[in-house]
């Protein structure tokens, strides 16, 4: 670790759960973020700031004016531009230690295994059941942890799947979701993905550094109107 890195990550290094060894693990890690929207914005910002070695970002969308209410990676000047391009530029300016690998298209059954196989952990920044199921099934086959996150209005959920016994299929069964269920309602207060995405980023850091009690096979849910939260076993 360089002298500049020792200074940059000083607050991590003095933390008992991370230290120099944990920071070195972060610097060597490879994390894939599927979706660079509301959830993906805080995940990308905090993992980049934390010094993950490589952050892959896959998203086929362009920035729209309606994104700016919650997708804090982007600016008005970037409306109409490719999200992965804008995200890579913003994140590189935040931390040039981090290698940003951009995939300016959607994750599909044809490319999922090739892309996911190159990473240690996959983070959910999506907004539909089918893509989450694709991620989960691929992570299960490849034995990769999948940090799930979902939001609606002022509610959110986080879980670590495909690390223990639970997968997204487990969660779908618990929620009574099937292939015919409409995708989640997209109404949301802008701060909701900020809270849930930050928790997802925290889970990734815990998994990499090996401290605390990550949400493996457990679902955390919070209602931001009351700050009532609970965790259940899956």
N, C-alpha and C positions, 0 to 999 in steps of 0.2 A: 504494500500500500504506500502511495507517495505521500510526501509531506502535505501537499494540497488536499489530498483525500482525507488524511487524518484530521485536518482542520474542518473540512466540509462536513464530515460525518461525526464530529466530536460528540454531539448529543446522543447519537446511537452508541458510540464506543463506551461512553461512561455509564450506559444503562446495563444493569446486570444481565438482563435477558439476551442482550445482543453482543456487546463487546467487540473486540477486533475480529474474533473468529466469526461471529455472526455477520459483521459487515463484509468480511471477505466472502462469505457465502452469498450475500446479496449481490456483490460485484461479479460473481461467477454464475449467477442464476439466469435462466431464460424463461420469461413469462409471456404468454400469448393472451391478448385482450381481444375478444370477439365482440365488436361493436364499439364505436367511438362516439356515442351519444351522451345521454344524460348520466347514466351510470359510468360509462367509459371515461368521461371527462375527469372526475375526481380520482378514479382508479389510476389513470395514466399519469396525472399530475403527481400524485403522492408516491407511486412506485418509481417514477423518474427521479423525484426529489430524494427518495430513499437510496437510490444508487443501484437498482437492479442492473445486471450486466447487459442484458438484451431484453427489450420490450418489443414484441411483435404486435402489430395492430392491423386487424382485418375489418374492412368496412367498405362497401361499394357506393355509399351515398355521397351527395354533395351537401354543403352547408346551406340551410334555408333560414329565412328570417325568423320563422317560428321556433327554430332550434335554440335561439339565443336566450330564451327565457330560463333555460336550465343547462345548456351545454356550454360550460364555461371555458372550454378549450378555444372557442372561436370568437371572432369579432365581426362587426358589421362589414368591414372591408373584405371579408372572406366569403360572403354570401355568393353561392354559385360555384364555389371551388371545391375540389375533392377533399373530403374530410381527412383522409390519411395523409395527404400532402400538407394540409394546414396543421394537423396534429404533430407531424414529425418536425416541422419547422419550430413550432412553439415549444415542444419538449426538448429539442436540441438546444434551444436558447436557455432553457432552465438548467440543463445538466448535460454537458458535452461528454461526460463519462459514459453515458448510456448509449448503446447502439439501438437505434430505432429501425425495425424492419417493417416495411409497409406493404400491405396487400390491398390494393384498391379495387376489391371485388368482394362478393359475398362468399361465406363459407357454404359449401355444397357437399353432397354425398361423394362427388367425384374428387374433391380436393382436401376434404377434412383430414383424412388419415395422413397424407403427405405433410400437411402443414403442422398438425398437432404433434406429430412424432418428433419434431425438432425442438420441443419446449418441455420444461419441467412441470409447469402449472398452467392451467387455462382458467381465465376469468370471464364470467358472463356479463356482457354489456348489451345483451339483446333484449327484444321486447315481444318475442313470440314463442309459442310452445314447440313448434317443429324444429327451430334452430337449436334450442336448448336440448331437445331430445337427441339431435344429431351430435352435439358436443358431448353429451353424457355417454351415449353409446360408444363413441369413438374413444373417449377417455377411459371408459371401462375396459375396452379391448387392449388399450395401450398402457394401462395401469398408471394413468396420470390423474392427479387431483384436479377437481373441477370446483371452483369457487362460484357458486350460484348466487345471483341476486335478482330481486324483482321488486317493482314499485307500482303503486297505484294511488293517485290522489295524495293522501298524507299517511300512507302505510307502506311498509317495506319488509322484505324478508332476506335473510342470508343463510346459507348452509355450505358446508364443505362435503361434496359428494365424490364418489369414486375413489375415495381414500380408505374407507372402511367397507361396510357392507351396503350402504345406501347409495342409490343412483337417482337420476331424475325420474326414472320410471317409478321408483319407490315413492317419491314425493308426489308425482301425478296421481298415483293410486290413493295416497293419503288425502289428497285434495279433491278426489273424484273427477279428475280431468281426464279426457280421452281425446282421440284424434278429431272428433266432431265438435269439440268445445270451441267457441269463438276465442280469438286471441284476447289477452287482457285489455281492459279499458285503458286508453292512453291519457286520460285526464290526470294531471299531476301538478302539484305545487313545485316550483323550481328547486326549493331546498331539499325535497325528499330524496332525489338521487344523490345529492351532495352527502347526506347522512349515510345512506345505504352504500354508496360507492366507497366512502371512507372506511366503513366497516369491512367491506370486501378487501380493500387494500391492506388493512390491518391484518386480516386473516392470512393473506399471502405472505406478509412479512413474518408472521408467526410460524407458518409452515416452513419457510426457508430457514429461519434462524433456530427453530426448534424450542421455543419457549411458550409458556402459558398452556391453555387448554382450548385449542381451536375447535370450531363447530363441526367436527367430524361426526357424521351420522346424526346431527342435531340441527333443528330449524329454529333460528331466531326470528322473531316477529316483533315489530314496534309500530305503535299508532302515535304519530307525531302530534295529533290533536290533544292527546292527554299525556304523552310520554309513557304510557303503559306498555310494557314489553314482557315477553315470556319466551321460553325456549322449550321445545319438545324433542323427545327422542324419535328418530325415524326408524 
